[in-house]
Every structure is written in structure tokens, then in C-alpha cells.
Amino acid sequence: MRVSMLARLDLFCQGGLRMWSLSRCGFSCIHGHMSRWNSSEPSSAPPAQENPRVLITGGLGQLGVGLAQVLRKQYGTENVILSDIKKPLPHIFNSGPFVYADVLDYKHLREVIVNKRITWLVHYSALLSAVGEDNVALARKINVTGLHNVLDLALENCLRLFVPSTIGAFGLSSPRDPVPDLCVQRPRTIYGVSKVHGELMGEYLHHKYGLDFRCLRYPGVISFKTLPGGGTTDYAVQIFHDALRKGHHECYLRPDTRLPMMHISDCHRATVEFMQAPECQLSLRTYNIAAMSFTPEEVAQEIRKHLPQFKVTYNPDPVRQAIADTWPVRFDDSNARQDWGWVPAFGLEDLVSDMLHSVWDKCSPVS
């Protein structure tokens, strides 16, 4: 039996039992008790010196294109493959490999993984919080059934699997200021419920079968490159576009609604650093990551330092406000900082300055 370099590292870090678990995965994927989790063909983990082959599902959403750019700089354009069920814009299609992939189509997704020799899978396909509440059946299908397909294929093909979680994975019974990595989680949205399910399923398969499952709970992610996509924290993106185009923003949350937030470049960097971290450094499979926490009024005040005439009115949307009121005020990310060295680069002042300049460059303001 050939033991991979990663398995040898785990022998040093965690002992022989963990090495046996990973070396089994390197020789042939889990045999026995699960229909799709059996593998009839040997499947070897790539040598340590090889670049990973990365597939990103849901790649045309807010996060996928930017993450692909970061990974392609490190591992080569041809080694990072975006996928989605939508047609990409020409500049995205021409920037690197893109394939059609529906996470609900198990057979076709399996073909993509095998034919493209995928070793890392980043699973971004999901229906977000507010949109999910409008279509629970579709959210359950994409967020749960799609996840199960990805988990099955990751285990079958011995992939390193990243599945993001969210501030929405917590609920009213969770500590809110700050919320730790491990606590009671009782979310009240289908999005949050599906994310808790994903966290627990990934950890279960890691501990029982050696799946290299990794998960970060993202705060609200702020980016100028994509328009809001149906999340409860989307005001923190829209407010910059409105400030420059109209000089006015109507906010669907109360002015004192404090939520964790993060600049998208920090989000991408955290994801890559976490995926690159040796397994022996990870005490958890799911981590909080934090950068800042602010209210709509605080970000508006910071914008006014650049645009003094900017005005905000507040018209709380009952659905989104109710969701936000169950979410944490701050993340405790001390385990991420200790285990794999996470440190954010952007605070509120830097984020506002960067967003205003970036949105200005992308969209000319109305004079």
C-alpha cells in the first residue's frame, strides 16, 4: 500500500490511526457500507509537488470568479476550472477553463471530476438566505441535495472539499457577541439549516471515513465586482453603488443592526490559506473567520467622510430584518488565528475607501 506524503505528515502530527485513514483514501476510496461511497477503481492522491486541480461549483456567483483568479495566479490558469449552470460573460469565459455543471446532476458532475482530474472541490452553489425563504423547495434541493452529491463525489474521488458556511448558521439561542466556533446552532432559515447540515455531514464523513472536509463560516462579504445576490447583508454592497449613482440609499435594515462583514479580498485569501493549511494544523473542520462588524449607520457615516451629502433612509423589510435579528453581532475567530494564522487586512475605513474607488472606476456616477 502506497502512503501519500500528506498521510506521512499526518502520522507525525496525529498518529498512526489518522495515517491509516488517509492512506486508505489514497489507495482506494471507502469500501463497504454506502452505495455511492464505494469505489471500484484505485484512486491515488496526487504527489505533494503537483499543483491541485480545482473545480469551483456555482462559480459565477459573488465569490467564484474572484477566487478562481487568485488560485490561477498560484497554480496556473488551466488547473482552476469554473463551473455553473449559467452562460458566462465573454471576459470570464476567455479568462480560463469553464464548464457547465449542475450540482443536481450527479452523473455529469462525476464525469467532470473524473475527466478534469479534479483534486480540490470548492462548492459555492447555493441559494442564499432571503431568496431561499421565497422558494424553500428550490433551496432545499440546491442546498441539501446538491451538497449530498458533492459530498459523495468528494469521498469517492478522495478530494479536498471546501464548503462555505455562514453567519446564518446560528440562531437566537446562540451567543451573539461574540459567537464561538462551537455552540448551540438553531437557525431559522432554510439557508442556515442547510449550512448546519453541511457542517455536520462534512465533519461526520471526515471523522468516520477520512474525507478532507474544510468549512469556513463567512461573514457578509462585500465586493464591487458583482451585484447583490439575495443575501441579508447585501445592503452593504448596494449602499456604495447608490452613494455614487444617486447620493441616496434606502436601507432594508434598521440603522443599529450590527453584523459581521468582510472585504472580498480577505474572504478569498482566507479560503486559499485555509485550503493550503496542513491537516495537522487544524483542530476543527469548521471555523469562524472575522474582519469587522458594523451597522448600516456606521458604514453610512464612513461614506460621508468621502461624500458629505450622502443620505440614508431606513425602511426595514420584515423578512430580512427578522433574519438579521437572529444572527451574530460578532464572530470569535480566535481558533482560525491560532491554528492556521488567519489575520484580516481590511477594517471599515479601508473597506469603504476601497469600495468607493472601485465602484467609481467601474460605474461613472450620475452628475
C-alpha positions as CSV (number, residue, x, y, z in Angstrom):
1,M,0.0,0.0,0.0
2,R,1.4,3.4,-1.0
3,V,1.1,6.1,1.6
4,S,0.9,9.7,0.4
5,M,3.1,12.5,1.7
6,L,0.1,14.0,3.4
7,A,-0.5,10.8,5.2
8,R,3.1,10.7,6.3
9,L,2.7,14.2,7.6
10,D,-0.4,13.1,9.5
11,L,1.5,10.2,11.0
12,F,3.9,12.8,12.5
13,C,1.1,15.2,13.5
14,Q,-1.7,13.0,14.6
15,G,-0.6,9.4,14.9
16,G,-0.9,6.2,13.1
17,L,-4.7,5.9,13.1
18,R,-5.1,9.1,11.0
19,M,-2.4,7.9,8.7
20,W,-4.3,4.7,8.1
21,S,-7.5,6.6,7.4
22,L,-5.8,8.8,4.7
23,S,-3.7,6.1,3.2
24,R,-6.9,4.1,2.7
25,C,-8.3,7.0,0.8
26,G,-5.1,7.3,-1.2
27,F,-5.2,3.6,-2.2
28,S,-8.9,3.1,-2.9
29,C,-11.8,5.1,-1.7
30,I,-14.1,4.0,1.1
31,H,-15.3,0.4,0.7
32,G,-18.4,-1.1,2.3
33,H,-21.4,0.4,3.7
34,M,-22.5,3.2,1.3
35,S,-23.8,2.9,-2.2
36,R,-22.1,5.9,-3.9
37,W,-19.2,6.0,-1.4
38,N,-17.8,2.7,-2.7
39,S,-15.0,2.9,-5.3
40,S,-14.3,0.0,-7.6
41,E,-11.1,1.6,-9.1
42,P,-7.9,2.5,-7.3
43,S,-7.6,6.3,-6.8
44,S,-4.2,7.8,-5.8
45,A,-3.8,11.1,-4.1
46,P,-1.5,13.4,-6.2
47,P,2.1,13.7,-5.2
48,A,2.8,16.6,-2.9
49,Q,4.7,18.6,-5.6
50,E,1.8,18.6,-8.1
51,N,-0.5,21.6,-8.3
52,P,-4.1,20.9,-7.3
53,R,-6.7,20.6,-9.9
54,V,-9.6,22.8,-8.7
55,L,-13.3,22.8,-9.6
56,I,-15.5,25.6,-8.4
57,T,-19.2,25.0,-8.4
58,G,-21.6,27.9,-8.6
59,G,-18.6,29.8,-10.0
60,L,-20.5,32.7,-11.5
61,G,-21.8,34.0,-8.2
62,Q,-20.3,36.7,-6.0
63,L,-17.3,34.6,-4.9
64,G,-16.3,32.1,-7.6
65,V,-14.7,34.3,-10.3
66,G,-12.5,36.2,-7.9
67,L,-11.4,33.0,-6.1
68,A,-10.5,31.5,-9.5
69,Q,-8.3,34.5,-10.3
70,V,-6.4,34.1,-7.0
71,L,-6.0,30.4,-7.4
72,R,-4.9,30.7,-11.1
73,K,-2.1,33.0,-10.2
74,Q,-0.8,30.4,-7.8
75,Y,-1.5,27.1,-9.6
76,G,-1.8,28.0,-13.2
77,T,-4.9,29.0,-15.3
78,E,-5.6,25.5,-16.7
79,N,-5.6,24.0,-13.2
80,V,-8.6,26.0,-12.0
81,I,-12.0,25.3,-13.6
82,L,-15.1,27.5,-13.1
83,S,-18.5,25.8,-13.4
84,D,-22.1,27.0,-13.3
85,I,-25.4,26.4,-15.0
86,K,-25.4,29.9,-16.5
87,K,-23.7,31.3,-19.5
88,P,-20.5,33.2,-18.5
89,L,-19.8,36.7,-19.8
90,P,-17.2,36.7,-22.6
91,H,-14.4,38.1,-20.4
92,I,-14.9,35.3,-17.8
93,F,-15.1,32.6,-20.5
94,N,-11.9,33.8,-22.1
95,S,-10.0,34.1,-18.8
96,G,-9.7,30.4,-18.1
97,P,-11.4,27.0,-18.2
98,F,-15.2,27.0,-17.8
99,V,-17.6,24.0,-17.9
100,Y,-21.3,23.6,-17.5
101,A,-22.0,21.7,-14.3
102,D,-25.3,21.3,-12.4
103,V,-24.7,20.0,-8.8
104,L,-28.1,18.3,-9.0
105,D,-26.9,16.1,-11.9
106,Y,-24.7,13.6,-10.1
107,K,-23.6,11.6,-13.2
108,H,-22.5,14.6,-15.2
109,L,-20.7,16.2,-12.2
110,R,-18.9,12.9,-11.7
111,E,-17.8,13.0,-15.3
112,V,-16.4,16.5,-14.9
113,I,-14.4,15.5,-11.8
114,V,-13.0,12.4,-13.4
115,N,-12.3,13.8,-16.9
116,K,-10.7,17.0,-15.5
117,R,-8.7,15.1,-12.9
118,I,-10.0,17.3,-10.0
119,T,-8.3,17.1,-6.7
120,W,-9.8,20.1,-4.9
121,L,-13.5,21.0,-5.0
122,V,-14.9,24.4,-3.9
123,H,-18.6,24.1,-3.5
124,Y,-20.2,27.6,-3.9
125,S,-23.6,26.5,-5.4
126,A,-26.3,27.7,-3.0
127,L,-29.5,29.7,-2.7
128,L,-28.9,32.5,-0.2
129,S,-30.9,33.5,2.8
130,A,-33.6,35.9,1.6
131,V,-34.0,34.2,-1.8
132,G,-34.2,30.8,-0.1
133,E,-37.1,31.9,2.1
134,D,-39.1,32.8,-1.0
135,N,-38.5,29.4,-2.5
136,V,-37.9,26.8,0.2
137,A,-38.4,23.8,-2.1
138,L,-35.7,25.0,-4.5
139,A,-33.4,26.0,-1.7
140,R,-33.7,22.5,-0.1
141,K,-33.0,20.9,-3.5
142,I,-29.9,23.0,-4.3
143,N,-28.5,23.5,-0.8
144,V,-29.1,19.9,0.5
145,T,-29.4,17.5,-2.4
146,G,-26.6,19.3,-4.3
147,L,-24.5,19.2,-1.2
148,H,-25.0,15.4,-0.8
149,N,-23.9,14.9,-4.4
150,V,-20.7,16.9,-3.8
151,L,-20.0,15.0,-0.5
152,D,-20.5,11.7,-2.2
153,L,-18.2,12.6,-5.1
154,A,-15.5,14.1,-2.9
155,L,-15.4,10.9,-0.8
156,E,-15.5,8.6,-3.8
157,N,-12.6,10.5,-5.5
158,C,-10.6,11.5,-2.4
159,L,-10.9,15.2,-3.0
160,R,-10.1,18.1,-0.7
161,L,-13.5,19.6,-0.3
162,F,-14.3,23.2,0.8
163,V,-17.9,24.1,1.6
164,P,-18.6,27.6,2.9
165,S,-20.9,28.2,5.8
166,T,-22.4,31.5,7.1
167,I,-23.4,33.7,9.9
168,G,-26.8,32.4,9.1
169,A,-25.9,29.0,10.6
170,F,-26.6,30.5,14.1
171,G,-29.9,31.4,15.7
172,L,-31.5,33.2,18.7
173,S,-30.2,30.6,21.1
174,S,-26.6,31.1,20.0
175,P,-24.3,33.5,21.8
176,R,-24.3,36.7,19.7
177,D,-21.4,38.9,20.8
178,P,-19.2,37.1,20.0
179,V,-20.3,33.8,18.8
180,P,-17.7,31.0,19.2
181,D,-16.9,28.2,16.8
182,L,-18.7,25.6,18.9
183,C,-22.1,26.4,20.4
184,V,-25.8,25.8,20.0
185,Q,-26.9,26.4,16.4
186,R,-30.7,26.7,15.8
187,P,-31.1,28.8,12.6
188,R,-34.5,29.8,11.4
189,T,-33.9,30.0,7.6
190,I,-33.7,27.1,5.1
191,Y,-30.3,28.6,4.1
192,G,-29.0,28.4,7.7
193,V,-30.5,24.9,8.3
194,S,-28.8,23.6,5.2
195,K,-25.5,25.1,6.2
196,V,-25.6,23.5,9.6
197,H,-26.5,20.2,7.9
198,G,-23.4,20.7,5.6
199,E,-21.1,21.4,8.6
200,L,-22.2,18.3,10.4
201,M,-22.2,16.0,7.4
202,G,-18.7,17.1,6.4
203,E,-17.4,16.6,9.9
204,Y,-19.1,13.2,10.2
205,L,-17.5,12.0,6.9
206,H,-14.1,13.3,8.0
207,H,-14.1,11.5,11.3
208,K,-15.6,8.3,10.0
209,Y,-14.1,7.9,6.6
210,G,-11.2,10.4,6.4
211,L,-12.8,12.9,4.0
212,D,-10.7,16.1,3.8
213,F,-13.6,18.4,4.5
214,R,-13.0,22.1,5.2
215,C,-15.5,24.8,6.0
216,L,-15.4,28.5,6.9
217,R,-18.3,30.5,8.2
218,Y,-18.2,33.6,6.1
219,P,-19.4,36.9,7.4
220,G,-21.3,39.2,5.0
221,V,-18.9,39.5,2.0
222,I,-18.5,42.9,0.3
223,S,-17.4,43.2,-3.3
224,F,-17.8,45.7,-6.1
225,K,-17.4,43.2,-8.9
226,T,-20.9,41.6,-8.6
227,L,-24.3,42.9,-7.8
228,P,-26.1,41.7,-4.7
229,G,-27.5,38.2,-5.0
230,G,-30.3,37.8,-2.4
231,G,-28.5,37.8,0.9
232,T,-29.5,39.6,4.1
233,T,-26.2,41.6,4.2
234,D,-26.5,42.8,0.6
235,Y,-27.2,46.3,1.7
236,A,-23.5,46.7,2.5
237,V,-22.8,46.2,-1.2
238,Q,-25.7,48.2,-2.7
239,I,-25.0,51.2,-0.4
240,F,-21.8,52.0,-2.3
241,H,-23.4,51.9,-5.7
242,D,-26.3,54.1,-4.5
243,A,-23.9,56.5,-2.8
244,L,-22.1,57.2,-6.1
245,R,-25.0,56.9,-8.5
246,K,-27.9,58.6,-6.6
247,G,-26.5,60.1,-3.4
248,H,-29.2,58.3,-1.5
249,H,-29.7,54.7,-0.2
250,E,-32.9,53.2,1.3
251,C,-31.8,50.5,3.7
252,Y,-34.0,47.5,4.4
253,L,-32.4,47.0,7.9
254,R,-32.6,49.2,11.0
255,P,-29.7,51.7,11.4
256,D,-28.5,49.8,14.5
257,T,-28.4,46.3,13.0
258,R,-24.8,45.2,13.7
259,L,-23.5,42.2,11.6
260,P,-20.0,40.7,10.8
261,M,-18.6,41.8,7.5
262,M,-15.6,41.2,5.3
263,H,-13.9,42.6,2.2
264,I,-14.0,40.0,-0.6
265,S,-10.2,40.0,-1.0
266,D,-9.9,38.9,2.7
267,C,-12.5,36.3,2.0
268,H,-10.6,34.9,-0.9
269,R,-7.3,35.0,1.0
270,A,-8.8,33.2,4.0
271,T,-10.2,30.5,1.7
272,V,-6.9,29.8,0.0
273,E,-4.8,29.9,3.1
274,F,-7.3,27.5,4.8
275,M,-7.2,25.1,1.8
276,Q,-3.4,25.2,1.8
277,A,-3.0,24.6,5.6
278,P,-1.6,21.2,6.5
279,E,-4.2,18.9,8.2
280,C,-2.1,18.6,11.3
281,Q,-2.7,22.3,12.0
282,L,-6.4,22.0,12.0
283,S,-8.1,21.4,15.4
284,L,-11.5,21.9,13.8
285,R,-13.2,21.3,10.4
286,T,-15.4,24.4,10.6
287,Y,-14.0,27.8,11.6
288,N,-15.4,31.3,12.1
289,I,-13.5,34.0,10.3
290,A,-13.9,37.6,11.1
291,A,-12.7,41.0,9.9
292,M,-15.0,43.7,11.2
293,S,-18.6,44.3,12.5
294,F,-20.6,47.3,11.7
295,T,-24.2,48.8,11.5
296,P,-25.8,50.5,8.4
297,E,-25.4,53.8,10.2
298,E,-21.7,53.3,10.9
299,V,-20.9,52.5,7.3
300,A,-23.0,55.4,6.1
301,Q,-21.0,57.7,8.4
302,E,-17.8,56.4,7.0
303,I,-19.1,57.0,3.4
304,R,-19.9,60.6,4.4
305,K,-16.2,61.2,5.1
306,H,-15.8,60.9,1.3
307,L,-19.3,62.1,0.2
308,P,-20.7,64.5,2.7
309,Q,-24.1,64.9,1.0
310,F,-24.8,61.2,1.1
311,K,-28.2,60.4,2.7
312,V,-29.7,57.1,4.0
313,T,-33.3,56.4,4.9
314,Y,-34.4,53.3,6.7
315,N,-37.4,51.2,5.7
316,P,-36.9,47.8,7.4
317,D,-38.0,44.8,5.4
318,P,-39.8,42.4,7.9
319,V,-38.3,39.3,6.4
320,R,-34.7,40.4,6.2
321,Q,-34.8,42.3,9.5
322,A,-36.2,39.2,11.2
323,I,-33.3,37.1,9.7
324,A,-30.7,39.6,10.8
325,D,-32.0,39.8,14.3
326,T,-31.2,36.1,14.8
327,W,-27.6,36.4,13.5
328,P,-24.4,37.0,15.5
329,V,-23.2,40.5,16.1
330,R,-19.5,39.4,16.0
331,F,-17.5,36.3,15.3
332,D,-14.9,34.9,17.6
333,D,-12.3,33.7,15.2
334,S,-9.5,33.0,17.7
335,N,-9.2,29.4,16.6
336,A,-8.6,30.3,13.0
337,R,-6.0,32.8,14.1
338,Q,-4.2,30.3,16.3
339,D,-4.4,27.2,14.2
340,W,-3.6,28.5,10.7
341,G,-2.6,32.1,11.2
342,W,-5.7,34.0,9.9
343,V,-5.4,37.8,10.1
344,P,-7.7,40.1,8.1
345,A,-6.2,43.0,6.1
346,F,-9.3,45.3,5.8
347,G,-11.0,47.3,8.5
348,L,-14.1,49.5,8.0
349,E,-12.1,52.6,6.9
350,D,-10.0,50.7,4.4
351,L,-13.1,48.8,3.1
352,V,-15.1,52.0,2.5
353,S,-12.3,53.7,0.7
354,D,-11.6,50.7,-1.5
355,M,-15.2,50.1,-2.4
356,L,-15.9,53.8,-3.3
357,H,-12.8,53.9,-5.5
358,S,-13.6,50.6,-7.1
359,V,-17.2,51.3,-7.8
360,W,-16.3,54.7,-9.1
361,D,-13.8,53.1,-11.6
362,K,-16.4,50.6,-12.7
363,C,-19.5,52.8,-12.9
364,S,-19.5,56.5,-13.6
365,P,-21.6,58.4,-11.1
366,V,-24.6,60.5,-12.1
367,S,-23.6,64.1,-12.2
